[in-house]
């Protein structure tokens, strides 16, 4: 199990935003739209203004889940909605159940002791 420092992750996240790395890496964290679809939102404002704290928090959470689970929060929501709306076929049901268990275990690793602005353990995040 690897320990991950939230402060190091925040620094990396903020550098990713400031340097617009999403323009060069295929935007795996789906952040390009934040600054191109919302021309009123500046990178500095996003990172520092109290007005955007909730947006920062949810974007950072998505960044972390994508980085350590492989899915953004939106992708997890889509997966879960798909699972919940799926038909009762036994084989599909078993596959969906396994996928749910995987998502649940990953979330528990990230959200254990959730506190602070990011909604993740304010000291250390544990993951495999």
Residue pairs with C-beta under 8 A, 6 or more apart in sequence:
1 126
1 127
1 128
2 126
2 127
2 128
3 124
3 125
3 126
4 68
4 124
4 125
4 126
4 127
5 123
5 124
5 125
6 116
6 118
6 120
6 121
6 122
6 123
6 124
6 125
9 64
9 125
10 60
10 118
13 60
13 63
14 47
15 21
16 22
16 29
16 31
16 63
17 31
17 43
17 46
17 47
18 43
18 47
20 35
20 43
22 29
22 31
22 32
23 32
28 66
29 59
29 62
29 63
29 66
29 67
29 72
30 62
30 66
30 72
30 74
31 59
31 63
34 41
34 46
34 55
34 59
35 41
35 42
35 43
35 46
41 52
45 51
45 52
46 52
46 55
46 56
46 59
47 56
53 117
56 117
57 117
57 118
57 119
58 73
60 117
60 118
61 73
61 118
61 119
61 120
62 72
62 73
62 74
64 110
64 118
64 120
64 125
65 71
65 72
65 73
65 76
65 106
65 107
65 110
66 72
66 75
68 106
68 109
68 110
68 125
68 127
69 76
69 103
69 106
69 107
69 110
71 79
71 103
76 103
76 107
79 99
79 103
80 100
80 103
82 96
83 96
83 99
83 100
86 92
86 93
86 96
106 127
109 125
109 126
109 127
109 128
110 120
110 121
110 125
110 127
111 119
111 120
111 121
112 121
112 126
113 121
114 120
114 121
115 121
115 122
116 122
